[in-house]
């Protein structure tokens, strides 16, 4: 039996596609504007990685957002309100997600190398099936085709529960979970991986924590950019991440290191 890494499970937006995790943030802001609620990118990014209905519910629980709602509608938020906003969010996100399907630099190369080594590539996402229905073929046109895709509507509850990772493991026929690595760019990704008993690699520059497009990054000085990356790195490590990397392009040496750790009996 192969004693090292048997599989990696990657997130989608901010990890392997959509540099800066822009698509979901844009959709949330536009949908909430319809209801008279102006959200900042920082507010929207807080719960990123959760199943999208849970994300809506979390945003509406923020004191400032809840107050805006009460001022607008003269009542507290209800479950029906959450469902209504979520029903608007799903088609909005399905439309915008496919526009951000281009793989992040290093994604295709990493998958090719994993397959050469006999390592399978699974994936999880906070997106629901209707969104993935648009995103999957759009990403495939660029060459991104993982061995397994599990979205948040495939399980009873999404992140931070481990169910999507477990379903990947079942479909890929990989066990134990310690032989799998979770790669993602949000705190919810990290919690998902830890709760599943996996090694975790958290991405800083390409994802939700820094939250900038490649063009926006070009406008920053090297010092400003490094400061943002350091803040994200510290936050992930304090929360229990095993490793961090700036992007998927930096993950191969870490996967090799985890492979060696496993062969010497180390566990996550």
Secondary structure as the mmCIF struct_conf table of DSSP 4:
data_model
#
loop_
_struct_conf.conf_type_id
_struct_conf.id
_struct_conf.beg_label_comp_id
_struct_conf.beg_label_asym_id
_struct_conf.beg_label_seq_id
_struct_conf.end_label_comp_id
_struct_conf.end_label_asym_id
_struct_conf.end_label_seq_id
BEND BEND1 UNK A 4 UNK A 4
STRN STRN1 UNK A 7 UNK A 10
BEND BEND2 UNK A 12 UNK A 12
STRN STRN2 UNK A 13 UNK A 13
TURN_TY1_P TURN_TY1_P1 UNK A 14 UNK A 16
STRN STRN3 UNK A 17 UNK A 17
BEND BEND3 UNK A 18 UNK A 18
TURN_TY1_P TURN_TY1_P2 UNK A 19 UNK A 20
BEND BEND4 UNK A 21 UNK A 21
HELX_RH_AL_P HELX_RH_AL_P1 UNK A 22 UNK A 34
TURN_TY1_P TURN_TY1_P3 UNK A 35 UNK A 36
HELX_RH_AL_P HELX_RH_AL_P2 UNK A 41 UNK A 46
TURN_TY1_P TURN_TY1_P4 UNK A 47 UNK A 49
BEND BEND5 UNK A 50 UNK A 50
HELX_RH_AL_P HELX_RH_AL_P3 UNK A 52 UNK A 61
BEND BEND6 UNK A 62 UNK A 62
HELX_RH_AL_P HELX_RH_AL_P4 UNK A 63 UNK A 73
BEND BEND7 UNK A 74 UNK A 75
HELX_RH_AL_P HELX_RH_AL_P5 UNK A 79 UNK A 97
HELX_RH_3T_P HELX_RH_3T_P1 UNK A 98 UNK A 100
BEND BEND8 UNK A 102 UNK A 102
STRN STRN4 UNK A 103 UNK A 103
HELX_LH_PP_P HELX_LH_PP_P1 UNK A 104 UNK A 104
TURN_TY1_P TURN_TY1_P5 UNK A 105 UNK A 106
HELX_RH_AL_P HELX_RH_AL_P6 UNK A 107 UNK A 116
TURN_TY1_P TURN_TY1_P6 UNK A 117 UNK A 118
STRN STRN5 UNK A 120 UNK A 125
BEND BEND9 UNK A 126 UNK A 127
HELX_RH_AL_P HELX_RH_AL_P7 UNK A 129 UNK A 141
TURN_TY1_P TURN_TY1_P7 UNK A 142 UNK A 143
BEND BEND10 UNK A 147 UNK A 147
STRN STRN6 UNK A 150 UNK A 151
HELX_RH_3T_P HELX_RH_3T_P2 UNK A 152 UNK A 154
BEND BEND11 UNK A 155 UNK A 157
TURN_TY1_P TURN_TY1_P8 UNK A 159 UNK A 160
BEND BEND12 UNK A 161 UNK A 162
HELX_RH_AL_P HELX_RH_AL_P8 UNK A 163 UNK A 172
TURN_TY1_P TURN_TY1_P9 UNK A 173 UNK A 173
HELX_RH_3T_P HELX_RH_3T_P3 UNK A 177 UNK A 179
STRN STRN7 UNK A 180 UNK A 184
BEND BEND13 UNK A 185 UNK A 186
HELX_RH_AL_P HELX_RH_AL_P9 UNK A 187 UNK A 195
TURN_TY1_P TURN_TY1_P10 UNK A 196 UNK A 197
STRN STRN8 UNK A 199 UNK A 203
TURN_TY1_P TURN_TY1_P11 UNK A 205 UNK A 206
BEND BEND14 UNK A 207 UNK A 207
TURN_TY1_P TURN_TY1_P12 UNK A 208 UNK A 210
HELX_RH_AL_P HELX_RH_AL_P10 UNK A 214 UNK A 218
TURN_TY1_P TURN_TY1_P13 UNK A 219 UNK A 219
BEND BEND15 UNK A 220 UNK A 220
HELX_RH_AL_P HELX_RH_AL_P11 UNK A 222 UNK A 238
TURN_TY1_P TURN_TY1_P14 UNK A 239 UNK A 240
BEND BEND16 UNK A 242 UNK A 242
STRN STRN9 UNK A 243 UNK A 245
BEND BEND17 UNK A 246 UNK A 247
HELX_RH_3T_P HELX_RH_3T_P4 UNK A 248 UNK A 250
HELX_RH_AL_P HELX_RH_AL_P12 UNK A 252 UNK A 263
TURN_TY1_P TURN_TY1_P15 UNK A 264 UNK A 265
#
